[in-house]
Amino acid sequence: MAKKEYVVFSGIVVLLVSVVLFLHFRNSEEEAIVDLFQADLHTVTSETDKSLNNQETFIMIDIKGAIARPGVYELKQGDRVYHAIDKAGGLLTEADEQQLNLAQLLQDEMVIYVPVQGEDVQSFQGMNSVSSQSEGKIAINQVEAGEIEQLPGIGPSKAAAIISYRDEHGPFKDINDLLNVSGIGPKSIENLEEYLIFN
């Protein structure tokens, strides 16, 4: 091979190697930039999700009767009656705990009355778990499974599904929210509408 041809060949080889190396390092830099961007995006998304999860909904509860510190208290959506009692300082020694449903889900603007032993709580109907019915209708956000089963077309499994959905997602806002419950369809809604109140 002539010296001139050798020089030309060597130059071509060097050029090809340079191009290959250039493309390789360029791709590596691009991949590094993409990885860095995805990592930053994941961090921002995670922080946003945490921020949204930390935004709790609060409700106001009025607790009266045989309680250490009666009054109006702010609690979190999803809290139960026993949470309200704890926040109000606990029950007095004369309180009749047997007449309370400590596991009942709290609702905004709810009044909890703690009776003393031997007290007739019927005079406080409509304020707490002692009474959850109004004018023959059932307060779907307050009653337990047994009362829900009294509704037309609702058996134990559907009543349990309603309670489970309410505990997980909070109180029903209107009749259409019940469509989100497994086993409840438009026909069931028609049958239930006149029997329910949403408070």
MITI-249357 format. One record per residue (C-alpha): residue number from 0; chain; x, y, z; residue in three letters. Coordinates in pm, 1 decimal, padded with zeros to 6 digits, always signed. Each point is the difference from the previous one (the first is absolute). Layout:
+-----+-------+----------+----------+----------+-----+
|   n | chain |        X |        Y |        Z | res |
+-----+-------+----------+----------+----------+-----+
| NUM |     A |        X |        Y |        Z | ala |
...
+-----+-------+----------+----------+----------+-----+
END
This chain:
+-----+-------+----------+----------+----------+-----+
|   n | chain |        X |        Y |        Z | res |
+-----+-------+----------+----------+----------+-----+
|   0 |     A | +00000.0 | +00000.0 | +00000.0 | met |
|   1 |     A | +00142.5 | +00336.7 | -00101.5 | ala |
|   2 |     A | +00087.2 | +00244.8 | +00270.8 | lys |
|   3 |     A | -00267.1 | +00241.7 | -00121.9 | lys |
|   4 |     A | -00269.0 | -00268.1 | +00004.3 | glu |
|   5 |     A | +00111.0 | -00109.3 | +00347.1 | tyr |
|   6 |     A | -00031.4 | +00354.3 | +00132.0 | val |
|   7 |     A | -00346.6 | +00033.1 | -00154.7 | val |
|   8 |     A | -00108.2 | -00338.3 | +00142.5 | phe |
|   9 |     A | +00136.3 | +00088.3 | +00344.2 | ser |
|  10 |     A | -00183.8 | +00330.6 | -00012.6 | gly |
|  11 |     A | -00328.0 | -00175.5 | -00083.7 | ile |
|  12 |     A | +00049.0 | -00245.5 | +00286.9 | val |
|  13 |     A | +00074.4 | +00281.1 | +00244.2 | val |
|  14 |     A | -00306.5 | +00189.7 | -00123.0 | leu |
|  15 |     A | -00227.4 | -00304.4 | +00040.9 | leu |
|  16 |     A | +00133.8 | -00068.4 | +00348.0 | val |
|  17 |     A | -00053.4 | +00365.4 | +00093.7 | ser |
|  18 |     A | -00359.0 | -00008.4 | -00129.4 | val |
|  19 |     A | -00074.6 | -00321.8 | +00190.4 | val |
|  20 |     A | +00149.5 | +00138.7 | +00322.0 | leu |
|  21 |     A | -00187.4 | +00327.8 | -00044.0 | phe |
|  22 |     A | -00333.6 | -00176.0 | -00048.4 | leu |
|  23 |     A | +00064.8 | -00232.2 | +00294.0 | his |
|  24 |     A | +00079.4 | +00279.2 | +00246.4 | phe |
|  25 |     A | -00284.3 | +00212.2 | -00134.0 | arg |
|  26 |     A | -00251.2 | -00281.1 | +00060.2 | asn |
|  27 |     A | +00142.3 | -00056.1 | +00348.9 | ser |
|  28 |     A | -00043.5 | +00368.5 | +00085.1 | glu |
|  29 |     A | -00356.8 | +00000.7 | -00135.2 | glu |
|  30 |     A | -00087.2 | -00312.0 | +00202.2 | glu |
|  31 |     A | +00151.0 | +00159.1 | +00311.2 | ala |
|  32 |     A | -00206.8 | +00315.7 | -00055.9 | ile |
|  33 |     A | -00317.9 | -00205.9 | -00053.3 | val |
|  34 |     A | +00068.4 | -00205.4 | +00315.2 | asp |
|  35 |     A | +00061.9 | +00317.9 | +00198.5 | leu |
|  36 |     A | -00323.5 | +00155.1 | -00129.8 | phe |
|  37 |     A | -00201.7 | -00311.4 | +00082.1 | gln |
|  38 |     A | +00150.4 | -00009.8 | +00350.4 | ala |
|  39 |     A | -00091.8 | +00365.1 | +00058.0 | asp |
|  40 |     A | -00350.1 | -00057.8 | -00137.7 | leu |
|  41 |     A | -00048.0 | -00300.1 | +00229.1 | his |
|  42 |     A | +00113.6 | +00207.6 | +00300.2 | thr |
|  43 |     A | -00239.7 | +00284.3 | -00084.7 | val |
|  44 |     A | -00288.6 | -00245.5 | -00056.1 | thr |
|  45 |     A | +00067.6 | -00176.8 | +00330.3 | ser |
|  46 |     A | +00011.4 | +00330.3 | +00190.1 | glu |
|  47 |     A | -00326.0 | +00110.6 | -00165.6 | thr |
|  48 |     A | -00170.1 | -00329.2 | +00091.7 | asp |
|  49 |     A | +00117.6 | +00035.0 | +00361.9 | lys |
|  50 |     A | -00127.8 | +00357.2 | +00011.6 | ser |
|  51 |     A | -00343.3 | -00107.8 | -00128.1 | leu |
|  52 |     A | -00014.8 | -00288.5 | +00246.0 | asn |
|  53 |     A | +00079.0 | +00238.2 | +00285.5 | asn |
|  54 |     A | -00299.6 | +00220.6 | -00080.9 | gln |
|  55 |     A | -00246.0 | -00139.0 | +00254.7 | glu |
|  56 |     A | -00365.4 | +00094.7 | +00020.3 | thr |
|  57 |     A | -00119.0 | +00126.3 | +00336.8 | phe |
|  58 |     A | -00348.1 | -00005.1 | +00152.5 | ile |
|  59 |     A | -00160.6 | +00174.4 | +00298.7 | met |
|  60 |     A | -00163.6 | -00204.1 | +00277.5 | ile |
|  61 |     A | -00208.9 | +00121.2 | +00296.8 | asp |
|  62 |     A | +00030.7 | -00232.9 | +00299.7 | ile |
|  63 |     A | -00222.5 | +00041.3 | +00306.8 | lys |
|  64 |     A | -00107.0 | -00175.7 | +00317.5 | gly |
|  65 |     A | +00211.8 | -00209.7 | +00236.6 | ala |
|  66 |     A | +00332.0 | +00094.6 | -00157.2 | ile |
|  67 |     A | +00301.3 | +00167.4 | +00164.6 | ala |
|  68 |     A | +00015.0 | +00301.0 | -00234.8 | arg |
|  69 |     A | -00327.0 | +00048.0 | -00193.7 | pro |
|  70 |     A | +00023.9 | +00222.2 | -00305.7 | gly |
|  71 |     A | +00062.4 | +00024.2 | -00372.3 | val |
|  72 |     A | +00306.4 | -00182.0 | -00131.7 | tyr |
|  73 |     A | +00176.8 | -00031.5 | -00332.1 | glu |
|  74 |     A | +00075.9 | -00355.3 | -00106.0 | leu |
|  75 |     A | +00114.3 | -00172.9 | -00316.6 | lys |
|  76 |     A | -00234.4 | -00149.5 | -00258.3 | gln |
|  77 |     A | -00007.5 | -00371.9 | +00075.6 | gly |
|  78 |     A | +00030.3 | +00034.1 | +00378.1 | asp |
|  79 |     A | -00236.5 | -00192.9 | +00226.9 | arg |
|  80 |     A | -00203.3 | +00087.6 | +00308.1 | val |
|  81 |     A | +00276.3 | -00122.5 | +00230.8 | tyr |
|  82 |     A | +00239.6 | +00251.2 | -00160.7 | his |
|  83 |     A | -00238.9 | +00283.7 | +00090.1 | ala |
|  84 |     A | -00033.8 | -00129.1 | +00356.5 | ile |
|  85 |     A | +00379.3 | -00017.1 | +00039.3 | asp |
|  86 |     A | +00039.5 | +00354.2 | -00132.2 | lys |
|  87 |     A | -00263.9 | +00124.6 | +00244.5 | ala |
|  88 |     A | +00190.2 | -00141.6 | +00296.5 | gly |
|  89 |     A | -00179.2 | -00332.7 | +00036.2 | gly |
|  90 |     A | -00319.0 | -00115.6 | +00166.6 | leu |
|  91 |     A | -00104.7 | +00095.6 | +00351.2 | leu |
|  92 |     A | -00034.1 | -00282.4 | +00252.0 | thr |
|  93 |     A | -00381.3 | +00025.7 | -00012.8 | glu |
|  94 |     A | -00013.1 | -00025.6 | -00381.1 | ala |
|  95 |     A | -00197.2 | -00289.1 | -00148.6 | asp |
|  96 |     A | +00242.0 | -00127.1 | -00263.3 | glu |
|  97 |     A | -00230.7 | -00288.2 | -00088.5 | gln |
|  98 |     A | -00237.8 | +00237.4 | -00179.8 | gln |
|  99 |     A | +00272.1 | +00126.0 | -00234.3 | leu |
| 100 |     A | +00131.1 | -00150.4 | -00320.6 | asn |
| 101 |     A | +00368.4 | +00083.2 | +00041.8 | leu |
| 102 |     A | +00083.3 | -00133.9 | -00345.8 | ala |
| 103 |     A | -00251.0 | +00221.2 | -00184.1 | gln |
| 104 |     A | +00144.6 | +00211.0 | -00280.6 | leu |
| 105 |     A | -00015.4 | +00372.6 | +00075.8 | leu |
| 106 |     A | -00176.4 | +00243.9 | -00234.3 | gln |
| 107 |     A | +00043.3 | +00374.5 | -00032.7 | asp |
| 108 |     A | -00235.9 | +00198.2 | +00230.9 | glu |
| 109 |     A | -00079.8 | -00315.0 | +00197.0 | met |
| 110 |     A | -00109.9 | +00033.0 | +00363.5 | val |
| 111 |     A | +00108.3 | -00274.0 | +00238.3 | ile |
| 112 |     A | -00187.2 | -00019.4 | +00328.3 | tyr |
| 113 |     A | +00151.1 | -00212.6 | +00277.9 | val |
| 114 |     A | -00275.3 | -00103.4 | +00244.9 | pro |
| 115 |     A | +00049.5 | -00072.5 | +00368.1 | val |
| 116 |     A | -00092.6 | -00338.9 | +00138.5 | gln |
| 117 |     A | -00376.8 | -00044.3 | +00025.4 | gly |
| 118 |     A | -00073.5 | +00298.1 | -00227.1 | glu |
| 119 |     A | -00266.3 | -00028.0 | -00270.5 | asp |
| 120 |     A | +00179.6 | +00105.7 | -00316.5 | val |
| 121 |     A | -00308.9 | -00003.9 | -00221.7 | gln |
| 122 |     A | -00032.8 | +00374.8 | +00053.4 | ser |
| 123 |     A | +00320.4 | +00041.5 | -00197.0 | phe |
| 124 |     A | -00111.5 | -00191.7 | -00307.0 | gln |
| 125 |     A | +00143.5 | +00116.6 | -00326.9 | gly |
| 126 |     A | +00323.0 | +00128.9 | +00153.0 | met |
| 127 |     A | +00218.7 | -00309.4 | +00014.8 | asn |
| 128 |     A | +00007.0 | -00376.1 | -00039.4 | ser |
| 129 |     A | -00304.9 | -00048.2 | +00224.7 | val |
| 130 |     A | -00222.4 | +00107.3 | -00287.3 | ser |
| 131 |     A | +00094.1 | -00008.0 | -00367.1 | ser |
| 132 |     A | -00346.8 | +00018.8 | -00154.1 | gln |
| 133 |     A | -00203.9 | +00304.4 | -00093.4 | ser |
| 134 |     A | -00362.9 | -00004.7 | -00112.6 | glu |
| 135 |     A | +00023.5 | -00367.7 | -00092.1 | gly |
| 136 |     A | +00318.5 | +00049.5 | -00201.0 | lys |
| 137 |     A | +00341.7 | -00141.4 | +00077.1 | ile |
| 138 |     A | +00309.0 | +00219.0 | +00029.4 | ala |
| 139 |     A | +00226.3 | -00212.1 | -00218.5 | ile |
| 140 |     A | +00315.9 | +00169.4 | +00129.9 | asn |
| 141 |     A | -00073.8 | -00082.5 | +00364.5 | gln |
| 142 |     A | -00172.1 | -00336.6 | +00022.6 | val |
| 143 |     A | +00158.7 | -00339.6 | +00041.5 | glu |
| 144 |     A | -00046.7 | -00307.4 | -00221.0 | ala |
| 145 |     A | -00304.7 | -00129.0 | +00189.4 | gly |
| 146 |     A | -00206.3 | +00309.0 | -00078.8 | glu |
| 147 |     A | +00117.8 | +00010.5 | -00361.6 | ile |
| 148 |     A | -00125.8 | -00356.2 | -00044.8 | glu |
| 149 |     A | -00352.0 | +00128.5 | +00071.1 | gln |
| 150 |     A | +00004.6 | +00190.1 | -00330.9 | leu |
| 151 |     A | -00177.7 | -00160.2 | -00297.0 | pro |
| 152 |     A | +00224.9 | -00226.5 | -00204.4 | gly |
| 153 |     A | +00292.3 | +00024.8 | +00241.5 | ile |
| 154 |     A | +00130.3 | -00317.1 | +00157.1 | gly |
| 155 |     A | +00299.8 | -00063.6 | +00226.7 | pro |
| 156 |     A | +00256.5 | -00001.0 | -00283.7 | ser |
| 157 |     A | -00118.9 | +00332.7 | -00150.2 | lys |
| 158 |     A | -00026.4 | +00156.8 | +00344.9 | ala |
| 159 |     A | +00357.7 | -00107.5 | +00072.6 | ala |
| 160 |     A | +00113.2 | +00143.1 | -00335.1 | ala |
| 161 |     A | -00167.7 | +00334.9 | +00079.8 | ile |
| 162 |     A | +00167.1 | +00016.4 | +00342.5 | ile |
| 163 |     A | +00337.6 | -00096.9 | -00147.7 | ser |
| 164 |     A | -00021.7 | +00265.5 | -00272.9 | tyr |
| 165 |     A | -00108.4 | +00266.4 | +00250.5 | arg |
| 166 |     A | +00287.6 | -00084.0 | +00235.5 | asp |
| 167 |     A | +00253.5 | +00015.2 | -00283.8 | glu |
| 168 |     A | -00125.4 | +00301.9 | -00196.2 | his |
| 169 |     A | -00186.7 | +00204.1 | +00258.3 | gly |
| 170 |     A | -00369.4 | +00094.1 | +00019.3 | pro |
| 171 |     A | -00233.1 | -00023.5 | -00298.9 | phe |
| 172 |     A | -00085.1 | +00345.0 | -00134.8 | lys |
| 173 |     A | -00311.7 | -00102.3 | -00193.5 | asp |
| 174 |     A | -00186.9 | -00301.9 | -00133.4 | ile |
| 175 |     A | +00222.2 | -00028.2 | -00308.8 | asn |
| 176 |     A | +00305.1 | -00071.9 | +00217.3 | asp |
| 177 |     A | -00155.0 | -00337.4 | +00077.9 | leu |
| 178 |     A | +00054.3 | -00101.6 | -00363.1 | leu |
| 179 |     A | +00368.7 | -00033.1 | +00090.3 | asn |
| 180 |     A | -00083.4 | -00280.8 | +00242.2 | val |
| 181 |     A | +00038.4 | -00351.9 | -00134.8 | ser |
| 182 |     A | -00340.5 | -00158.7 | -00062.1 | gly |
| 183 |     A | -00193.7 | +00329.1 | -00005.2 | ile |
| 184 |     A | -00142.4 | +00094.0 | -00342.2 | gly |
| 185 |     A | -00250.3 | +00251.5 | -00141.4 | pro |
| 186 |     A | -00294.1 | -00226.0 | +00090.8 | lys |
| 187 |     A | +00113.9 | -00017.7 | +00361.4 | ser |
| 188 |     A | +00035.2 | +00379.2 | +00006.0 | ile |
| 189 |     A | -00362.2 | +00040.7 | -00110.8 | glu |
| 190 |     A | -00115.6 | -00226.7 | +00283.2 | asn |
| 191 |     A | +00214.5 | +00168.5 | +00264.8 | leu |
| 192 |     A | -00036.8 | +00369.4 | -00080.8 | glu |
| 193 |     A | -00313.0 | +00065.1 | +00206.1 | glu |
| 194 |     A | +00142.9 | -00176.6 | +00306.3 | tyr |
| 195 |     A | +00333.8 | +00180.3 | +00037.0 | leu |
| 196 |     A | +00126.2 | +00329.7 | +00136.0 | ile |
| 197 |     A | +00356.7 | +00123.9 | -00038.5 | phe |
| 198 |     A | +00110.7 | +00200.0 | +00303.3 | asn |
+-----+-------+----------+----------+----------+-----+
END
